[in-house]
Amino acid sequence: MPVSDTIADFITRIRNASAAKHKTVDVPSSKLKVAIAEIFKDQGFILDYERVEDNKQGVLTLKLRYHYGQPSIREVHRVSKPGCRIYAPADNLPRVRNGLGVAIISTPRGVMTDKQARRENVGGEVLCTIW
């Protein structure tokens, strides 16, 4: 079944797998999803990810992280959607849980966290927030 919002599907698969206490989750791969997975890994929300080639677009396997049996990802939300894009300038980027969470921003300089975007003084599309 075709999916119109691939990022929302990516986030939903991660949310459902962590709620079910799975060790890994497989999602169809893309450059944007790999960039988001890299941020999740750098921020400590997942252990690791691996891109596996198949004869189609590839599969991204994420190894989920747990702390004392609880998922490291407490909440993850899609902000900008295909029907309603949300853009933010550099001086008005969202803060997630007073800096405890991370907003992922798609900027002209690539996909980065809200903190990196503030440091580089660039704005962009707010893809999702994670805490």
C-alpha positions as CSV (number, residue, x, y, z in Angstrom):
1,M,0.0,0.0,0.0
2,P,1.5,3.4,-1.0
3,V,2.2,5.9,1.8
4,S,1.8,9.6,1.1
5,D,3.8,10.8,4.1
6,T,6.9,8.6,4.4
7,I,8.4,10.5,7.4
8,A,5.2,10.0,9.4
9,D,5.3,6.3,8.5
10,F,8.9,6.2,9.7
11,I,8.1,7.9,13.0
12,T,5.0,5.7,13.5
13,R,7.0,2.5,13.0
14,I,9.6,3.6,15.5
15,R,6.9,4.6,18.0
16,N,5.1,1.3,17.7
17,A,8.2,-0.8,17.8
18,S,9.5,0.9,21.0
19,A,6.1,0.6,22.6
20,A,6.1,-3.1,21.9
21,K,9.7,-3.4,23.2
22,H,11.2,-4.6,19.9
23,K,15.0,-4.6,19.6
24,T,15.0,-3.6,16.0
25,V,12.6,-2.0,13.4
26,D,12.9,-2.1,9.6
27,V,11.7,0.8,7.5
28,P,12.1,1.5,3.8
29,S,15.2,3.6,3.3
30,S,15.7,7.1,1.8
31,K,18.4,9.8,2.2
32,L,16.1,11.9,4.5
33,K,15.4,8.9,6.7
34,V,19.1,8.1,7.0
35,A,19.8,11.7,8.0
36,I,17.1,11.6,10.6
37,A,18.4,8.2,11.9
38,E,21.9,9.7,12.2
39,I,20.5,12.5,14.4
40,F,18.6,9.9,16.5
41,K,21.9,8.0,17.0
42,D,23.9,11.1,17.8
43,Q,21.4,12.3,20.3
44,G,21.3,8.8,22.0
45,F,17.7,7.9,21.1
46,I,18.7,4.7,19.2
47,L,21.8,2.5,19.5
48,D,22.7,2.2,15.8
49,Y,21.2,1.9,12.3
50,E,22.2,0.0,9.2
51,R,21.2,0.4,5.6
52,V,20.7,-2.9,3.8
53,E,20.5,-3.0,0.1
54,D,17.8,-4.9,-1.7
55,N,16.7,-4.8,-5.3
56,K,14.3,-1.9,-4.5
57,Q,15.1,1.2,-2.4
58,G,16.8,-0.5,0.5
59,V,15.9,-1.2,4.1
60,L,16.9,0.8,7.1
61,T,17.3,-1.3,10.2
62,L,17.2,0.7,13.5
63,K,18.4,-0.8,16.8
64,L,16.3,0.7,19.5
65,R,17.7,1.8,22.8
66,Y,16.1,1.1,26.2
67,H,17.1,2.4,29.7
68,Y,16.1,0.2,32.6
69,G,13.5,-1.5,30.4
70,Q,11.9,1.8,29.3
71,P,12.3,3.1,25.7
72,S,14.7,6.0,25.3
73,I,12.2,7.6,22.9
74,R,9.4,8.8,25.1
75,E,7.5,10.9,22.5
76,V,8.1,11.6,18.9
77,H,5.7,13.7,16.8
78,R,5.5,14.8,13.2
79,V,5.3,18.6,13.0
80,S,5.3,19.5,9.3
81,K,2.9,17.5,7.2
82,P,2.4,17.3,3.4
83,G,-0.9,19.2,3.8
84,C,0.4,21.8,6.1
85,R,4.1,22.6,6.0
86,I,5.6,24.3,9.0
87,Y,8.6,26.5,8.5
88,A,10.6,28.5,11.1
89,P,13.2,31.2,10.8
90,A,16.5,30.8,12.7
91,D,15.4,33.1,15.6
92,N,12.0,31.3,16.0
93,L,13.0,27.6,16.1
94,P,11.0,25.5,18.5
95,R,12.4,24.3,21.9
96,V,11.3,20.9,22.9
97,R,10.8,20.3,26.6
98,N,13.0,23.4,27.4
99,G,16.0,21.9,25.6
100,L,15.7,18.3,26.9
101,G,14.2,17.2,23.5
102,V,15.2,17.7,20.0
103,A,13.5,19.3,17.0
104,I,14.7,18.0,13.6
105,I,15.0,20.8,11.0
106,S,15.4,20.4,7.2
107,T,17.6,23.4,6.2
108,P,19.3,24.5,3.0
109,R,22.5,23.2,4.7
110,G,21.0,19.7,5.3
111,V,19.0,18.0,8.1
112,M,20.1,19.1,11.6
113,T,18.9,19.6,15.1
114,D,17.3,22.8,16.3
115,K,20.5,23.6,18.4
116,Q,22.7,23.2,15.3
117,A,20.4,25.3,13.2
118,R,20.4,28.1,15.9
119,R,24.2,27.9,16.0
120,E,24.5,28.2,12.2
121,N,21.7,30.8,12.1
122,V,19.6,29.0,9.5
123,G,15.9,28.2,9.5
124,G,13.9,25.6,7.6
125,E,11.1,23.1,7.7
126,V,10.4,21.6,11.2
127,L,10.2,17.9,10.4
128,C,9.6,16.3,13.8
129,T,10.2,16.6,17.5
130,I,11.6,13.9,19.8
131,W,11.9,13.6,23.5
